[in-house]
């Protein structure tokens, strides 16, 4: 058997305090059962991206991936989107997905909606599968290839007109931080700038040694809170 996890709000899983400790509980479950968790599907952020989930025991190992899904709304000028996954019914393995978009400016001008397939995962990202190792390849290439990163930005912001890679390297690094970890504290350290220069940062991310504090589990308290 296998599991899929669906969450409306991605933020609460990152932040232990705001999620009343439930983020910790969830992370332990994903770590403990990573071999049967076939997919994690989050929303709330409105943008189109993913982040790598590192092992709580061995941060050099990526154990799973969270796919963040763009929304049907036009929030912040984004184009409405929805996604259709192809799944192996017997194993639960994610095989590919089609990302649909609605060009809202064109739809308003023509007074009718025409949905189109914006991209398919394997073709767009130039990978062979949706396995964890392929997501790591995507992230590595994002760090090393500006042309590829530009494609990711275009996807990330749902083909919003004018989207491009920022000139400010801090903004680029912030984006890389978002993709590199689902660990709230690691993310906070990353965006605060507590990491080496670009090439060393990339190397440390891929080794799992970047921005990880000296802890594995913040709290073992799973009691409910008012």
Secondary structure, DSSP 8 states (H G I E B T S, - for coil): --EEEEES-SHHHH-TTTTTTHHHHHHHHHHHTTTTEEEEEEEEEES-EEEEEE-SS-TTSEEEEEEEEE-SS-GGG---EEEEEEE-TTT--EEEEEEEEE-HHHHHHHTS--EEEEEEHHHHHT-S-SSHHHHHHHHHHHHH-HHHHHHHHHHHTTT-TT----S-HHHHHHHHHHHH---HHHHHHHHTT-S--HHHHHHHHHHT-SS--S-S-S--------
